[in-house]
């Protein structure tokens, strides 16, 4: 039964990858098209062989970035599902990334293994083959594209600014309102959120942090004034942290994605890894896409469920 499913998924890869493929929603350059054309025959045969033999899908995640991923002491979840045992650490993990990874494994008949890593070393774990891919709310960037392969989008993020609700910044309605206010702006180290800091008028340099919890605490403690993050992470944090608010900015004067750095989360693989196409096929089979209203609705529904499900959420 599972081999038939895998065969069905792989049969569609040759058609689907021509439309989406492991490109992370970016435009393919002529040079890339030439390279893919030269290697497509050998890659297709590798994919077929690997798909039949592959039994374990190993993903690297932070396990500290709710609602995408978090750590908990037991496997029990309030919705009746089971969290996944962390392979290289104590505890269990769940969240949007893990739930979707499990759906992919169910689609292919594989087993899921999750490896915990700090954000600053998560790419090292991929390079040394501790795990097959990074599935931790990673976005496509042109710089990463020089080294890695990406699936299509598995979640579409919305950039948000978070401030103290009792601060003068809480009344900001558009980015230009920051002019002359000289806010201390922070973002998570090593992410594309940092690229948005210059968009805050008169913003001043402040110390960025590695973890989401450190970032929100910095705003709560007035160590910094403005945190650039994304809506789901902010929704998650604000359920358990008092005194913070997300700014609802005018759509005509809001953050704009820098060129070559969209806000679409993708699964990231080592460059040339044929497993990327297998996972892409499973995503396509699941209908996991941001290019249709139905696909976006499924993505957003799972994220909403994870925000409610996280251990810190108030029930």
PyMOL commands that set and color helices and strands:
alter all, ss='L'
color gray80, all
select helices_A, chain A and resi 2-19+30-53+96-108+119-127+142-145+168-171+175-178+192-199+212-220+231-238+251-253+275-286+293-309
alter helices_A, ss='H'
color red, helices_A
select strands_A, chain A and resi 56-61+70-72+84-85+92-94+111-116+133-134+148-150+155-156+159-164+184-186+204-205+226-230+244-246+264-265+268-270
alter strands_A, ss='S'
color yellow, strands_A
deselect
rebuild
show_as cartoon
